[in-house]
Amino acid sequence: MSRRFAWLMVVMLGVLAGLTLAPRSAQAWWNDDWQLRKQLTVDTGPTGAGIADPIGTTPMLVRLHSGNFQFEVAKDDGTDLRFVADDDVTPLKYHIEKYDPLLGEAFVWVAVPDLKPGTQTKIWLYYGNAKAAVADDAKGTYDPATLLVYHFAERGVPARDHTSWGNGARTAGVTGEGSMIGPGLRLDGLSTVTLPDSASLRWANGAAMTWTAWLKPAALQPNAVIFGRRDGVAGLTIGLDNGVPFVALRNAFGTQRAVAAGAVAPGTWHHLAVVSDGQQTRLYLDGAAAGSVPAGLAAMTTAAILGGEPPAEAPPSPETISPQAPADAPPVDAPPAEAAPAEAAPAELLAPLPASAPAVNFVGELDELTIAGTARPAGFIKAAAVGQGADNGKFLSFSVDEEAATWLTGYFAVIVRSVTLDAWVVIGILGLMAIISWIVVAEKLSYVNRQSRANRAFLERFDVVASDLTILDRGDADHVSTMGGRMTDAEVRMMRNSSLYRVYHAGAHEIRRRFVDNHVGPKFLPAESIAAIRASLDSAQVRETQKLNALVVVLTIAISGGPFLGLLGTVVGVMITFAAIAASGDVNVNAIAPGIAAALLATVAGLGVAIPALFAYNYLNTRIKDAVSDIQIFVDEFVTRMAEFYAWRPDEPRPARSDARAAE
C-alpha cells in the first residue's frame, strides 16, 4: 500500500503543479452570451506611438480585417461587436463606419476614456453573439465638445454629422471610393461642400477651435483652399500652397499666415490639423507641430466651405496686426529681428497671403473632417494622426482570440487577483491537505474494494471445507492451495488480498503446529488449545482492523482542521483589507469588496477540504465496519468448526503427546 500511496501522491502533485502553472486569463468575462473576445492594446509609450503630451478622451479607430478578426463568427452586420474597458466591466461607446464581411473589412470608432500618454491602455473586443441587439451609438462616441464629424460615407446626399449637434452639410459632394478610411469626399476644383451656419459652429472673438482632416492632393496647386470661412473682414483659410500646408487668419487689421516647413507629395494621404486656443493658432501635419500664428480666431457666424473659399465681402486691410497682439506689436511681415513672441513660429513661416497668387479650389480627396469647440492638446492630435493612419500597428495591437468564459475567467479570477500573501499561504496548506486526503480516500477505497472481492471468493471456498480446516493453507500466507485444481491462478492471486484468509492462515498455522507429529492418528484439540487458537485469531483480527483503519485519521484531521485554517486565513485577510483602507483613506465599495471576497476565499478553501473528506470518511467508515464485522463473524465460525472437527470423542483413546508438544 505504501508504494501505491507514494505514486498517487506524485501524480496528484503533478496535476496540481500543472493547474498552477497553466496560463489563465487575468480578467473576468464581461458577458457569457458572447462567444469570443480579444484584447486591444493602445501603446502610447516609447515602443508604440511615442506620445508624451496629454491626450484625454479620444475616439479611436479600430481597423478590422480577416487577419485580426473572424468575420465568419460575428453577425453579418457587426451588431454583436462590443467594446469593454480594461476592468472588463465598463462598456465603451462605439459606432461602425463600415462593416463588410464579404471583403473582410470594417472600420469602427471607439470612445476611449482618458487615454494616457507614455503607457499602454487595454480594452476588450467581444463578438460572436447571434442574439445581440444593436448597440451602435455614434453620438455617444464623441464628447460634447466635438461639434461636427463627417465620414463622407453618404452617396448622393449631404454628409451626415455623427455628433449630437446635428451639423449635417448643406450640399452634397462627390463620394470617392477607397479613401483613407472607407469612402471619402472627392473634390474636383469646381464643386464645393457648404457647411451649416448653426449656432454651435459660430465663433466669437478668441474662440477655441480644433479642425482636423485627412487630405490627399491630386496635384501641386498655388494657394489651394481646403477649408474657407469668411464673415466680413474676418476669415479662416486652411489649404496647400504648392503642397505646403498653411493656415491664414484674417481680421480688420490684415492677414496672418503660418506655413509648414515642407510640402506634401501629390497622391499621398496626410493628416492636417489646426488648433486655436484664443491666443495662438497652431498648424499640425501628421501629428507634429508645423507652424503657428500668434493670434486667435475672429468672430464668424457664416457658413464655411469645403474645397474652396467664400467670396470676400470687403477687401482686407493692408495692416497685418493681430487684434490679440499689443498695440505696439510689430507687423507680421516685419524683419526677423522684430518678429512675434518666442512661442510663435519662426518669422520666415509667418507671411501675408501673396496678392499675386489668388486662392483656388482644392483638387484632391478629403476624409474624416472633424471640428471641435475646444483646443485639443498636442497628444490628442498625434494620437489621431498615428491611430487613424494605415500603418498604426505600433499604436494599436490585437491579441489572439479567447474562447467563451469559464469559471476560471469569471468573477473567480477577480477574487484570485485580490488574494493577499498570507491568504495564499493558508490556501496552499489547505491545498496540500486536500491532495493528501484525496489520495488517502482513493487508496482506502481501492483497499476496501479489493478486500471485499477477495473475502467473497475466500468464503465460497471455505464453505466446502469438510474435515480439515487447513486444506486451504500450505503454511505460507502468500501461497494459497488450489484445492485440487479447483481454483485458477487469478483466484489464487485475488485471495491473497483477503483479510479473512490471513485470519484463517493464523488459525490454520496454530492447528498445524499442534498436529506436527500426528500424521495418521485421530486428531482432537482440548479446550485449552481451542482457547489458545481463539486468542491467535483475535490477534489476527486486531491487526486486520488496524490495516483497515490505517490513514483514516488523515480524513478526521482534514474534517476538523480545514475549516479552522480557512477561518484563520479569512480573519487575517479581513484585518489586512481594513488596515489598507484605513491607511489609504479610500472608503468605497470598490475598495472593500475585492479584499473581503478574497479573504473569504480562504474559508471556501477550508470548506472545500472538509466537506469531501467528511463524505468520504462516513462512506469509508461504513465499509470498514462491515469488513470488521465480517472478520468477527468469520472468527466465530472458524472457532465453531474447529471445535466441531477436532473435538475429542470418548470412544477414542487420547493420543500420546509428542516431545515437542510436551516441551510446549
Secondary structure, DSSP 4 states (H G I P E B T S, - for coil): -HHHHHHHHHHHHHHHHHHHHS---SS--S-TT--EEEEEEEE-STTTT---S--EEEEEEEEEETTT--TTTS-TT-TT-EEE-TTSS-EE-EEEEEEETTTTEEEEEEEEEEEPTTSEEEEEEEE--TTPPP---HHHHS-TTEEEEE----SSSPPPP-STT----SS--EEESS-SSSSEEEEESS--EEPP--GGG-B-TT--EEEEEEEEESS--TTEEEEEEEETTEEEEEEEETTEEEEEEEETTEEEEEE-SSPPPTT--EEEEEEE-SS-EEEEETTEEEEEES--PPPB-S--EESS-PPPSSPPPS----TTS-TTPPPTTS-GGG-S-TTSPPGGGB-PPPTTS--EE-EEEEEEEEEESS---HHHHHHHHHHTSS--TTTEEE---B-S--TTSSHHHHHHHT--HHHHHHHHHHHHHHHHHHHHHHHHHHHHHHHHHHHHHHHHHHTT--S-TTTTB-S-TT-B--TTTTS-HHHHHHHTT-HHHHHHHHHHHHHHHHTTT-SSS-----HHHHHHHHHHHHHHHHHHHHHHHTTHHHHHHHHHHHHHHHHHHHHHHHHHHHHHHHHH---SHHHHHHHHHHHHHHHHHHHHHHHHHHHHHHHHHHHHHHHHHHHHHHHHHHHHHHHHHS---TTSPPPPPPHHHHH-
